[in-house]
Amino acid sequence: MESMGYLYFFLKAGGALAFAVALYFFMMTRGSLIIESLLSRTGPSSQVYWIYRNRFLIWLTDRPLVISAILLFNYRRLTDGVVACLNPTLEGKSVLQASCAFGDISQKIAEKCQREGAERLVISDLVANEITHAKRKLKSAGYGERVRYVRENVLELAHEDASFDYVIVFFLFHELPLRMKSAALKEAARVLKPGGRIVFGEFHRPGPWVLRASGRAFFRVFEPYAAEMWDEFDPVSILNGEAGGGWKFSKKTFFGGNYQVFSAEKTD
């Protein structure tokens, strides 16, 4: 009987912890957008979750175990897949990471740029605190002095046409409304050189029904625009039909098709 009491206590404590974590992430993600709309705030920053705007919340959330768990322990496979698309070499190339990201994706990109002799690496974001956080992480990893940081809106990149050989977008599209997804992708295409490549890691419509059902439930609660990655958002059609030029596409999926690394090479 005593052991059953301990089991009940741990189950209850575990349930309470899970609820607290879920509530935290809801309030810092979708909940923050709801509150912003109720306060009638508009503009680019009103579309940004609080978890990306507040310095303390950024510090609290950006933990390897937390980020890996959010992506069902597929984070390393996704980051390695993105970096593998930066081939055959970065020697003399220019690279733009459009929007900062939690985890060590920026460090992995910077390390490859340094090892292979890239001409420049630019990391941009709309949120000043995200840039500050990225600077701190890259400086501690030994790459801080080799990177240029720019505060800009991914929908209106402050770069000339055909400025970069690679544009990387890591888990941003699912947080934008559909029209912004399309605009951000077309901006990435605009600043890409002929022969260059857009690479992004993102959600993808999974095959197994259990992943589709659980994914729909998760999106409905936490990520109001993520289901568009499954249904309406078609990067191939956007690039072929609206961005101009010729394109060669490749895609690799992970975890039952739940995640993807997508690559679009600008052939002319």
N, C-alpha and C positions, 0 to 999 in steps of 0.2 A: 504493500500500500504506500509505503514511503517513497519507493521508486516511482510509482505512478504520480505521486505529488510533484516530484522533481520534474518528471516529463511534462506534466501539465504546466508547470511554471515556465519551463524553457520554451514550450510551444507558444504560450501566451506572450512571453517576452519577445520571442522571434516575430510573432505576428504584429506586435506593437511597433517593433523596430522597422519592419517592412512597411507598415502603414505610414510611419513618420518619414521614411525615406521617399516613399511615393508622393506624399503630400508636399514635401520639400521640392521635389522635382516638378510637380504640377504647378506650384505657386511661382517657381522661378522660370518656367517655360510658358505653357499655354495660359496659366493663370495671370502671368504678367501682361500678356497681350490683351486679355479680357479687361484687366484693370486700366490699362492704357486707353482702351476704347471707351470705357465708362467715363474716364476723365477727359474725353474728347481731344486727346492729343494726337496730332498727325505729324507726318514727316518721316524721313528714313529711320531715325532712331526709335520711333514708336513701334517699328516692326522687329526690334532687336530684343531678345529675351533678357531679363534682368541678370540671368546667370552669366551673361557675356558683358554686362555693362558695369557691374559693381566689382571693385578690385578685390574685396574680401571674398565675395562669392566665386570669383574666378579662381583665386588661390585655394579656396576650400574644395572646389569641384575637380580641379585639374590634378588628379591623382591617378597613377597607373592602374591600380586595381579598379577604381571607379570607372575610368574610361573603358577599360577592357570589358568590365561587366556590362556596361550599357550596350556594347556591341556584341554581347553574348560570346565574349572571349575570341572574337575574330579580328580584333584591332591590328595585331601584328601582321596577319595575312593581308589585310587591306592596305596598310602602309607599305609593306614590302611590295605589294602588287603595283601600287602607284609609282614608287621609286623605280621599279623594274621597267616602267614605260618610258623612263627618261634615258633612252638609248639611241644609237649605239654608244655615244659619248657626249659629255657636256663640255668638252674642250672648246673654248671660245664662244660658248652659247650664253644667251640671256634667258633668265628664268623668272617668272612671276608666280608667287603664291598669292592668289586672290582671296583674301580673308584668312585670318589666323585660325588655328584649330587647337583643341585640347590634345594632350598627349605629346609624343615626340616626333610627329610627322615633319615639323619644321627642322628639327635637328637632323633627321635623316636626309632631307633634301639638301641642307647646308653642307653636311658631311660629304655627300656625293659631288656637290658643286666644287668644294675645295679639293677633293681628291682628284677630280678629273679636269680641273683648270677652267671652270666656267668663267665667263667674262664678268657676269654680275648676277646677283640674286636680289630680287625685290620682294618684300613681304608687305602686303597692304591690308588695311581693315578700316571700317567706318568708325570703330570704337577706339578711343584713345587708350583706355585701360587695357584692351586686348593687345595693342601694340606694345605698351609698356611691359606687359607680362611676357610677350614673346621675346622682347629684347633681353629681359632678365634670364629667361631660359637659355637662349642661344649664347649669351655672354658666359654663363656658367659652364656651358658645354664647349666653350672655346671658339665660337664662330661669330660672336657679336660684332666684331669690328669689320667683318667681311660682308655684311648684309646691309642693304638700304631699306629703311622703313618709310612707308607712305600712308598717310591717313586719307582714305578716299572711299567713295561709294562704289561697290562692285557693279552697280547699274550705270555708272558714269565714270569709267576709269580715266584717270588723268594722264594718259599716255597716248602718244601718236599712233596712227595706224601702223601695223607691221613692226612693232617694237620688240617682240619677244619670240624666242624659239619654242618656249614651253610656257603654258599657262596651266597652273594646278589649282583645282578647287576641291577641297576635301570636306565632305559632309556639310555643305551649305545649302544646296538647291532645295533639299526637303524642308527647309525652314522658311522658304520664300513662297508667297502666293504665286500662282501659275504664271501670270503676266510678268512677274519679276524674275522667275526662273528663266523664261525665254529671253528677257532683256539682258540678264547677266550672261547667259551663254553667248548671245550675239556680241556683247561687248568683249568677251574673251576671244571670239573669232576675229573681231575688228583689230585687236592689238597683236594678233598672231602673224608671224611672218609666213610667206609661202614656204612649204616644207616643214613648218612647225607643227606642234601637237598640243591639243587640249587634253588634259587628263583629269578625271575626277573619280573619287570614291564616293559611293552613295548606297542608299537602299535600292532594292530591286524586287520585283514581284516574285515571290518564292513558288516552288512547285508543290510541295506537300500542303494539303489543306489545313493541317494543324498550324503551320506557320502563317498561312494566309489569314486564318481566323484570329489567331493571337495578335498578328501584326495589325489587322484592322482595329482590334480593340485597343491596342497600345496607341495607335495613331489618333483614334477618336478622343482619347483622354489627354495625351501629352503633346502630340505633334499634328496640329490641325491641317497642315498643308502637305504632310508626308505621303498621304495616299495618292496624291497627284503623280508621284514618282511611278506608281503602278499603272495609272489609268490614262491621264491626259498628257503628261510630259514626255515628248518624243524628241530626244536630241538629234536623231538622224534627220527627221523631217525639218526641224528648225534650221539646222546647218545647211542642208541641201536646198531648202526652199526659200530661206530668208537671209541667211548670212552670206550667200554668194560664194563663188569659187567651187572647186572640186574637193571631195573629201574621201578619205579611206578610214573605215571604222573597224574597231575591234572591241570586244567585251569579254571579260572573265568574271564569272559569278562564283560565290562562295556560300557555304552553309545552306544547302538546299535551294540555292538561288536567291537567298534573302538579301545578299549584298552583291555589289558589282564594282569592278574597276573598268571604267569606260575610257577609250582613247579615240580621238578624232584627229587624223593627220591632214593638214591642208595641202593638197597636192598641187595647187596653182594659185 
